[in-house]
């Protein structure tokens, strides 16, 4: 089992959850829905070890999940509505 700590930037709330050693993207999504509600994947962003998570792409998730080691902190931020990133 892998122990992971979620730290919400919005209110500082901390939660600890466990994932099986061979977890999938769907296992991770189930945990975040349990913690943050049914629209968590749309309303929040998740960052571990300086790397942002992309839950929409299972291939990218497979690469990203190496950052989820035992005891890792996952920072949870609220997504902004509207706008887009512009490189200046």
MOPAC internal coordinates of N, CA, C and O (Angstrom, degrees):
PM7 1SCF
backbone

  N    0.0000 0     0.00 0     0.00 0    0    0    0
  C    1.4523 1     0.00 0     0.00 0    1    0    0
  C    1.5251 1   109.63 1     0.00 0    2    1    0
  O    1.2310 1   121.35 1   -34.05 1    3    2    1
  N    1.3247 1   115.02 1   145.95 1    3    2    1
  C    1.4568 1   122.10 1   178.79 1    5    3    2
  C    1.5274 1   107.74 1  -113.15 1    6    5    3
  O    1.2310 1   120.53 1   -58.25 1    7    6    5
  N    1.3219 1   116.58 1   121.75 1    7    6    5
  C    1.4638 1   121.83 1   176.86 1    9    7    6
  C    1.5191 1   108.55 1   -87.33 1   10    9    7
  O    1.2310 1   120.61 1   -52.52 1   11   10    9
  N    1.3297 1   116.44 1   127.48 1   11   10    9
  C    1.4629 1   120.51 1   178.46 1   13   11   10
  C    1.5264 1   109.18 1  -126.63 1   14   13   11
  O    1.2310 1   121.16 1   -35.77 1   15   14   13
  N    1.3278 1   115.39 1   144.23 1   15   14   13
  C    1.4623 1   122.38 1  -179.31 1   17   15   14
  C    1.5213 1   108.49 1  -111.23 1   18   17   15
  O    1.2310 1   120.51 1   -55.80 1   19   18   17
  N    1.3106 1   116.62 1   124.20 1   19   18   17
  C    1.4616 1   121.65 1   174.67 1   21   19   18
  C    1.5151 1   107.69 1   -98.89 1   22   21   19
  O    1.2310 1   120.52 1   -50.88 1   23   22   21
  N    1.3300 1   116.61 1   129.12 1   23   22   21
  C    1.4534 1   122.09 1   178.49 1   25   23   22
  C    1.5186 1   107.14 1  -121.96 1   26   25   23
  O    1.2310 1   120.82 1   -67.69 1   27   26   25
  N    1.3366 1   116.04 1   112.31 1   27   26   25
  C    1.4636 1   121.23 1  -177.53 1   29   27   26
  C    1.5229 1   109.76 1   -85.21 1   30   29   27
  O    1.2310 1   120.37 1   -58.02 1   31   30   29
  N    1.3241 1   116.90 1   121.98 1   31   30   29
  C    1.4607 1   121.56 1   179.86 1   33   31   30
  C    1.5230 1   111.59 1   -68.30 1   34   33   31
  O    1.2310 1   120.68 1   153.26 1   35   34   33
  N    1.3273 1   116.30 1   -26.74 1   35   34   33
  C    1.4540 1   121.81 1  -176.01 1   37   35   34
  C    1.5314 1   112.27 1   -62.54 1   38   37   35
  O    1.2310 1   120.41 1   133.92 1   39   38   37
  N    1.3347 1   116.81 1   -46.08 1   39   38   37
  C    1.4628 1   120.46 1  -176.05 1   41   39   38
  C    1.5310 1   113.41 1  -131.05 1   42   41   39
  O    1.2310 1   120.08 1  -177.61 1   43   42   41
  N    1.3240 1   117.45 1     2.39 1   43   42   41
  C    1.4564 1   121.33 1  -179.83 1   45   43   42
  C    1.5168 1   114.08 1    76.02 1   46   45   43
  O    1.2310 1   120.52 1  -174.58 1   47   46   45
  N    1.3304 1   116.62 1     5.42 1   47   46   45
  C    1.4646 1   121.24 1  -179.33 1   49   47   46
  C    1.5221 1   110.14 1   -62.63 1   50   49   47
  O    1.2310 1   120.97 1   -42.98 1   51   50   49
  N    1.3335 1   115.74 1   137.02 1   51   50   49
  C    1.4618 1   121.33 1   178.39 1   53   51   50
  C    1.5208 1   109.16 1  -116.57 1   54   53   51
  O    1.2310 1   120.60 1   -42.48 1   55   54   53
  N    1.3282 1   116.46 1   137.52 1   55   54   53
  C    1.4625 1   122.26 1   178.15 1   57   55   54
  C    1.5157 1   108.78 1  -136.12 1   58   57   55
  O    1.2310 1   120.76 1   -35.85 1   59   58   57
  N    1.3151 1   116.15 1   144.15 1   59   58   57
  C    1.4634 1   121.35 1   177.53 1   61   59   58
  C    1.5192 1   108.35 1  -116.64 1   62   61   59
  O    1.2310 1   120.81 1   -49.11 1   63   62   61
  N    1.3110 1   116.06 1   130.89 1   63   62   61
  C    1.4659 1   122.41 1   177.77 1   65   63   62
  C    1.5180 1   108.74 1  -133.58 1   66   65   63
  O    1.2310 1   121.20 1   -13.21 1   67   66   65
  N    1.3266 1   115.32 1   166.79 1   67   66   65
  C    1.4649 1   120.83 1   178.32 1   69   67   66
  C    1.5219 1   110.22 1  -123.30 1   70   69   67
  O    1.2310 1   121.56 1   -38.14 1   71   70   69
  N    1.3223 1   114.62 1   141.86 1   71   70   69
  C    1.4632 1   122.69 1   173.68 1   73   71   70
  C    1.5223 1   108.28 1  -117.92 1   74   73   71
  O    1.2310 1   120.15 1   -32.51 1   75   74   73
  N    1.3327 1   117.32 1   147.49 1   75   74   73
  C    1.4698 1   118.81 1   173.87 1   77   75   74
  C    1.5299 1   109.54 1   -66.46 1   78   77   75
  O    1.2310 1   120.10 1   -22.22 1   79   78   77
  N    1.3118 1   117.41 1   157.78 1   79   78   77
  C    1.4711 1   121.09 1  -178.82 1   81   79   78
  C    1.5284 1   112.76 1   -55.74 1   82   81   79
  O    1.2310 1   119.60 1   139.50 1   83   82   81
  N    1.3083 1   118.37 1   -40.50 1   83   82   81
  C    1.4726 1   122.27 1  -179.20 1   85   83   82
  C    1.5237 1   110.66 1  -103.93 1   86   85   83
  O    1.2310 1   120.53 1  -126.31 1   87   86   85
  N    1.3373 1   116.60 1    53.69 1   87   86   85
  C    1.4580 1   120.87 1  -175.79 1   89   87   86
  C    1.5292 1   111.81 1   -72.39 1   90   89   87
  O    1.2310 1   121.73 1   -21.24 1   91   90   89
  N    1.3296 1   114.30 1   158.76 1   91   90   89
  C    1.4645 1   121.75 1   178.28 1   93   91   90
  C    1.5251 1   109.21 1  -113.59 1   94   93   91
  O    1.2310 1   121.13 1    -5.94 1   95   94   93
  N    1.3127 1   115.45 1   174.06 1   95   94   93
  C    1.4612 1   121.29 1   175.33 1   97   95   94
  C    1.5290 1   109.75 1   -58.93 1   98   97   95
  O    1.2310 1   120.21 1   139.00 1   99   98   97
  N    1.3248 1   117.20 1   -41.00 1   99   98   97
  C    1.4683 1   120.96 1  -179.71 1  101   99   98
  C    1.5286 1   111.81 1   -64.88 1  102  101   99
  O    1.2310 1   119.70 1   144.26 1  103  102  101
  N    1.3267 1   118.18 1   -35.74 1  103  102  101
  C    1.4698 1   121.31 1   175.52 1  105  103  102
  C    1.5280 1   110.09 1   -60.62 1  106  105  103
  O    1.2310 1   120.82 1   136.12 1  107  106  105
  N    1.3302 1   116.04 1   -43.88 1  107  106  105
  C    1.4601 1   121.24 1  -179.71 1  109  107  106
  C    1.5280 1   110.33 1   -66.09 1  110  109  107
  O    1.2310 1   120.28 1   136.62 1  111  110  109
  N    1.3275 1   117.07 1   -43.38 1  111  110  109
  C    1.4667 1   121.28 1   179.66 1  113  111  110
  C    1.5254 1   110.79 1   -61.04 1  114  113  111
  O    1.2310 1   119.79 1   138.98 1  115  114  113
  N    1.3195 1   118.01 1   -41.02 1  115  114  113
  C    1.4725 1   121.09 1   178.59 1  117  115  114
  C    1.5235 1   111.08 1   -58.82 1  118  117  115
  O    1.2310 1   120.41 1   139.87 1  119  118  117
  N    1.3232 1   116.83 1   -40.13 1  119  118  117
  C    1.4660 1   120.61 1   179.60 1  121  119  118
  C    1.5203 1   110.88 1   -66.62 1  122  121  119
  O    1.2310 1   119.85 1   134.04 1  123  122  121
  N    1.3223 1   117.89 1   -45.96 1  123  122  121
  C    1.4681 1   118.52 1  -177.23 1  125  123  122
  C    1.5271 1   111.78 1   -69.98 1  126  125  123
  O    1.2310 1   119.88 1   148.81 1  127  126  125
  N    1.3272 1   117.83 1   -31.19 1  127  126  125
  C    1.4702 1   119.82 1   174.84 1  129  127  126
  C    1.5245 1   109.72 1   -66.75 1  130  129  127
  O    1.2310 1   120.36 1   139.80 1  131  130  129
  N    1.3157 1   116.91 1   -40.20 1  131  130  129
  C    1.4667 1   121.07 1   177.26 1  133  131  130
  C    1.5294 1   111.23 1   -61.02 1  134  133  131
  O    1.2310 1   120.32 1   139.90 1  135  134  133
  N    1.3213 1   117.00 1   -40.10 1  135  134  133
  C    1.4651 1   121.51 1  -177.61 1  137  135  134
  C    1.5223 1   113.76 1   -80.88 1  138  137  135
  O    1.2310 1   120.33 1   138.95 1  139  138  137
  N    1.3399 1   116.98 1   -41.05 1  139  138  137
  C    1.4604 1   120.64 1  -168.28 1  141  139  138
  C    1.5250 1   114.96 1  -119.61 1  142  141  139
  O    1.2310 1   119.62 1  -176.57 1  143  142  141
  N    1.3247 1   118.32 1     3.43 1  143  142  141
  C    1.4597 1   121.15 1   176.40 1  145  143  142
  C    1.5148 1   113.54 1    99.95 1  146  145  143
  O    1.2310 1   121.69 1   -10.81 1  147  146  145
  N    1.3319 1   114.38 1   169.19 1  147  146  145
  C    1.4647 1   121.21 1  -172.27 1  149  147  146
  C    1.5289 1   114.19 1   -66.28 1  150  149  147
  O    1.2310 1   119.75 1   160.92 1  151  150  149
  N    1.3271 1   118.08 1   -19.08 1  151  150  149
  C    1.4668 1   120.67 1   179.74 1  153  151  150
  C    1.5310 1   112.13 1  -106.11 1  154  153  151
  O    1.2310 1   120.64 1  -159.47 1  155  154  153
  N    1.3166 1   116.38 1    20.53 1  155  154  153
  C    1.4676 1   121.32 1  -175.86 1  157  155  154
  C    1.5219 1   112.58 1   -57.16 1  158  157  155
  O    1.2310 1   119.96 1   141.50 1  159  158  157
  N    1.3293 1   117.68 1   -38.50 1  159  158  157
  C    1.4685 1   119.71 1  -177.10 1  161  159  158
  C    1.5196 1   111.58 1   -68.23 1  162  161  159
  O    1.2310 1   120.07 1   157.96 1  163  162  161
  N    1.3324 1   117.47 1   -22.04 1  163  162  161
  C    1.4649 1   121.57 1   179.53 1  165  163  162
  C    1.5245 1   112.32 1   -92.17 1  166  165  163
  O    1.2310 1   120.36 1   148.44 1  167  166  165
  N    1.3362 1   116.92 1   -31.56 1  167  166  165
  C    1.4592 1   121.14 1  -171.74 1  169  167  166
  C    1.5268 1   115.40 1   -99.35 1  170  169  167
  O    1.2310 1   120.28 1   167.55 1  171  170  169
  N    1.3374 1   117.08 1   -12.45 1  171  170  169
  C    1.4618 1   119.85 1  -175.94 1  173  171  170
  C    1.5231 1   111.34 1  -129.43 1  174  173  171
  O    1.2310 1   121.40 1   -23.95 1  175  174  173
  N    1.3218 1   114.94 1   156.05 1  175  174  173
  C    1.4543 1   121.81 1   172.81 1  177  175  174
  C    1.5324 1   107.54 1  -118.85 1  178  177  175
  O    1.2310 1   120.59 1   -31.13 1  179  178  177
  N    1.3267 1   116.47 1   148.87 1  179  178  177
  C    1.4663 1   121.95 1  -174.39 1  181  179  178
  C    1.5268 1   109.23 1  -125.78 1  182  181  179
  O    1.2310 1   120.68 1   -48.91 1  183  182  181
  N    1.3413 1   116.30 1   131.09 1  183  182  181
  C    1.4625 1   121.70 1  -176.56 1  185  183  182
  C    1.5247 1   109.14 1  -131.90 1  186  185  183
  O    1.2310 1   120.71 1   -49.86 1  187  186  185
  N    1.3371 1   116.24 1   130.14 1  187  186  185
  C    1.4671 1   121.92 1   175.46 1  189  187  186
  C    1.5205 1   108.35 1  -131.89 1  190  189  187
  O    1.2310 1   120.75 1   -48.74 1  191  190  189
  N    1.3225 1   116.17 1   131.26 1  191  190  189
  C    1.4702 1   122.34 1   179.03 1  193  191  190
  C    1.5266 1   111.88 1    52.06 1  194  193  191
  O    1.2310 1   121.02 1  -139.91 1  195  194  193
  N    1.3360 1   115.66 1    40.09 1  195  194  193
  C    1.4548 1   121.38 1   177.08 1  197  195  194
  C    1.5166 1   115.24 1    76.13 1  198  197  195
  O    1.2310 1   119.82 1  -172.86 1  199  198  197
  N    1.3118 1   117.94 1     7.14 1  199  198  197
  C    1.4688 1   121.97 1  -178.36 1  201  199  198
  C    1.5215 1   109.64 1  -115.38 1  202  201  199
  O    1.2310 1   120.53 1   -54.06 1  203  202  201
  N    1.3395 1   116.60 1   125.94 1  203  202  201
  C    1.4628 1   121.69 1   178.40 1  205  203  202
  C    1.5217 1   110.56 1   -79.36 1  206  205  203
  O    1.2310 1   121.22 1   -34.83 1  207  206  205
  N    1.3021 1   115.28 1   145.17 1  207  206  205
  C    1.4619 1   122.42 1  -177.90 1  209  207  206
  C    1.5237 1   110.97 1   -92.79 1  210  209  207
  O    1.2310 1   120.41 1   -41.69 1  211  210  209
  N    1.3339 1   116.82 1   138.31 1  211  210  209
  C    1.4594 1   122.69 1   173.80 1  213  211  210
  C    1.5233 1   107.71 1  -114.92 1  214  213  211
  O    1.2310 1   120.64 1   -79.15 1  215  214  213
  N    1.3351 1   116.39 1   100.85 1  215  214  213
  C    1.4630 1   120.64 1  -178.71 1  217  215  214
  C    1.5217 1   112.72 1   -78.73 1  218  217  215
  O    1.2310 1   119.98 1   168.31 1  219  218  217
  N    1.3229 1   117.64 1   -11.69 1  219  218  217
  C    1.4619 1   121.15 1  -178.34 1  221  219  218
  C    1.5238 1   112.16 1   -80.55 1  222  221  219
  O    1.2310 1   119.73 1   165.80 1  223  222  221
  N    1.3140 1   118.12 1   -14.20 1  223  222  221
  C    1.4680 1   121.96 1  -175.75 1  225  223  222
  C    1.5273 1   109.11 1  -127.03 1  226  225  223
  O    1.2310 1   120.64 1   -72.67 1  227  226  225
  N    1.3334 1   116.39 1   107.33 1  227  226  225
  C    1.4720 1   120.12 1  -176.67 1  229  227  226
  C    1.5249 1   112.58 1   -66.51 1  230  229  227
  O    1.2310 1   119.74 1   151.95 1  231  230  229
  N    1.3362 1   118.09 1   -28.05 1  231  230  229
  C    1.4664 1   120.59 1   177.38 1  233  231  230
  C    1.5262 1   109.29 1   -67.72 1  234  233  231
  O    1.2310 1   120.39 1   132.42 1  235  234  233
  N    1.3308 1   116.85 1   -47.58 1  235  234  233
  C    1.4654 1   120.00 1   177.65 1  237  235  234
  C    1.5231 1   110.94 1   -63.83 1  238  237  235
  O    1.2310 1   120.36 1   143.17 1  239  238  237
  N    1.3338 1   116.92 1   -36.83 1  239  238  237
  C    1.4630 1   120.00 1   176.82 1  241  239  238
  C    1.5242 1   110.23 1   -61.07 1  242  241  239
  O    1.2310 1   120.42 1   138.96 1  243  242  241
  N    1.3286 1   116.80 1   -41.04 1  243  242  241
  C    1.4647 1   120.95 1   178.89 1  245  243  242
  C    1.5160 1   112.15 1   -58.96 1  246  245  243
  O    1.2310 1   120.65 1   142.89 1  247  246  245
  N    1.3357 1   116.37 1   -37.11 1  247  246  245
  C    1.4691 1   120.97 1   177.07 1  249  247  246
  C    1.5302 1   109.70 1   -72.92 1  250  249  247
  O    1.2310 1   120.37 1   137.44 1  251  250  249
  N    1.3185 1   116.89 1   -42.56 1  251  250  249
  C    1.4613 1   122.87 1  -175.92 1  253  251  250
  C    1.5227 1   112.46 1   -68.45 1  254  253  251
  O    1.2310 1   119.84 1   147.36 1  255  254  253
  N    1.3451 1   117.91 1   -32.64 1  255  254  253
  C    1.4624 1   120.14 1  -171.09 1  257  255  254
  C    1.5250 1   114.10 1   -64.49 1  258  257  255
  O    1.2310 1   119.42 1   166.54 1  259  258  257
  N    1.3207 1   118.71 1   -13.46 1  259  258  257
  C    1.4697 1   120.28 1   175.00 1  261  259  258
  C    1.5265 1   110.88 1   -63.52 1  262  261  259
  O    1.2310 1   120.31 1   161.28 1  263  262  261
  N    1.3456 1   117.02 1   -18.72 1  263  262  261
  C    1.4654 1   121.68 1   177.22 1  265  263  262
  C    1.5241 1   112.31 1   -76.96 1  266  265  263
  O    1.2310 1   120.47 1   167.56 1  267  266  265
  N    1.3211 1   116.70 1   -12.44 1  267  266  265
  C    1.4636 1   120.57 1  -179.06 1  269  267  266
  C    1.5233 1   110.16 1   -92.25 1  270  269  267
  O    1.2310 1   121.32 1   -98.21 1  271  270  269
  N    1.3001 1   115.08 1    81.79 1  271  270  269
  C    1.4601 1   121.53 1   177.73 1  273  271  270
  C    1.5255 1   108.56 1  -101.26 1  274  273  271
  O    1.2310 1   120.29 1   -14.63 1  275  274  273
  N    1.3065 1   117.06 1   165.37 1  275  274  273
  C    1.4538 1   121.16 1  -178.00 1  277  275  274
  C    1.5275 1   111.01 1   -56.01 1  278  277  275
  O    1.2310 1   120.56 1   -51.73 1  279  278  277
  N    1.3322 1   116.53 1   128.27 1  279  278  277
  C    1.4576 1   122.02 1   178.25 1  281  279  278
  C    1.5133 1   115.08 1    85.98 1  282  281  279
  O    1.2310 1   119.50 1  -174.72 1  283  282  281
  N    1.3196 1   118.55 1     5.28 1  283  282  281
  C    1.4643 1   121.85 1  -177.30 1  285  283  282
  C    1.5324 1   110.93 1   -66.15 1  286  285  283
  O    1.2310 1   121.00 1   -33.38 1  287  286  285
  N    1.3319 1   115.70 1   146.62 1  287  286  285
  C    1.4622 1   122.30 1   172.76 1  289  287  286
  C    1.5184 1   108.36 1   -96.80 1  290  289  287
  O    1.2310 1   120.70 1   -49.91 1  291  290  289
  N    1.3236 1   116.26 1   130.09 1  291  290  289
  C    1.4636 1   121.49 1   174.95 1  293  291  290
  C    1.5221 1   106.64 1  -112.80 1  294  293  291
  O    1.2310 1   120.93 1   -61.43 1  295  294  293
  N    1.3177 1   115.82 1   118.57 1  295  294  293
  C    1.4525 1   120.95 1   179.26 1  297  295  294
  C    1.5198 1   108.49 1   -87.53 1  298  297  295
  O    1.2310 1   121.47 1   -47.23 1  299  298  297
  N    1.3319 1   114.79 1   132.77 1  299  298  297
  C    1.4575 1   121.68 1  -175.76 1  301  299  298
  C    1.5184 1   107.91 1  -113.69 1  302  301  299
  O    1.2310 1   120.74 1   -57.60 1  303  302  301
  N    1.3288 1   116.18 1   122.40 1  303  302  301
  C    1.4584 1   121.17 1   178.96 1  305  303  302
  C    1.5118 1   111.09 1  -122.12 1  306  305  303
  O    1.2310 1   120.86 1   -32.08 1  307  306  305
  N    1.3157 1   115.96 1   147.92 1  307  306  305
  C    1.4605 1   121.72 1   177.79 1  309  307  306
  C    1.5190 1   108.51 1   -77.91 1  310  309  307
  O    1.2310 1   120.38 1   -47.73 1  311  310  309
  N    1.3174 1   116.87 1   132.27 1  311  310  309
  C    1.4643 1   121.04 1   176.91 1  313  311  310
  C    1.5289 1   109.35 1   -73.34 1  314  313  311
  O    1.2310 1   120.96 1   -33.31 1  315  314  313
  N    1.3185 1   115.77 1   146.69 1  315  314  313
  C    1.4588 1   121.02 1   175.66 1  317  315  314
  C    1.5220 1   108.62 1   -84.23 1  318  317  315
  O    1.2310 1   120.70 1   -39.36 1  319  318  317
  N    1.3169 1   116.27 1   140.64 1  319  318  317
  C    1.4590 1   120.89 1   177.40 1  321  319  318
  C    1.5230 1   109.36 1   -85.20 1  322  321  319
  O    1.2310 1   120.70 1   -45.43 1  323  322  321
  N    1.3284 1   116.27 1   134.57 1  323  322  321
  C    1.4532 1   121.12 1   177.69 1  325  323  322
  C    1.5114 1   112.27 1    78.02 1  326  325  323
  O    1.2310 1   121.19 1    -4.46 1  327  326  325
  N    1.3010 1   115.34 1   175.54 1  327  326  325
  C    1.4525 1   121.01 1   178.79 1  329  327  326
  C    1.5098 1   112.61 1    71.44 1  330  329  327
  O    1.2310 1   121.08 1    -1.07 1  331  330  329
  N    1.2993 1   115.54 1   178.93 1  331  330  329
  C    1.4508 1   121.45 1   178.30 1  333  331  330
  C    1.5093 1   108.98 1  -157.42 1  334  333  331
  O    1.2310 1   120.73 1   -14.42 1  335  334  333
  N    1.3023 1   116.21 1   165.58 1  335  334  333
  C    1.4599 1   121.23 1   178.76 1  337  335  334
  C    1.5225 1   108.77 1   -79.72 1  338  337  335
  O    1.2310 1   121.09 1   -48.03 1  339  338  337
  N    1.3148 1   115.53 1   131.97 1  339  338  337
  C    1.4627 1   120.72 1   178.53 1  341  339  338
  C    1.5173 1   107.82 1  -122.87 1  342  341  339
  O    1.2310 1   120.32 1   -54.02 1  343  342  341
  N    1.3259 1   117.00 1   125.98 1  343  342  341
  C    1.4621 1   120.95 1   175.18 1  345  343  342
  C    1.5149 1   108.68 1   -82.71 1  346  345  343
  O    1.2310 1   120.85 1   -53.81 1  347  346  345
  N    1.3109 1   115.97 1   126.19 1  347  346  345
  C    1.4628 1   120.32 1  -178.21 1  349  347  346
  C    1.5013 1   109.45 1  -106.43 1  350  349  347
  O    1.2310 1   120.10 1   180.00 1  351  350  349

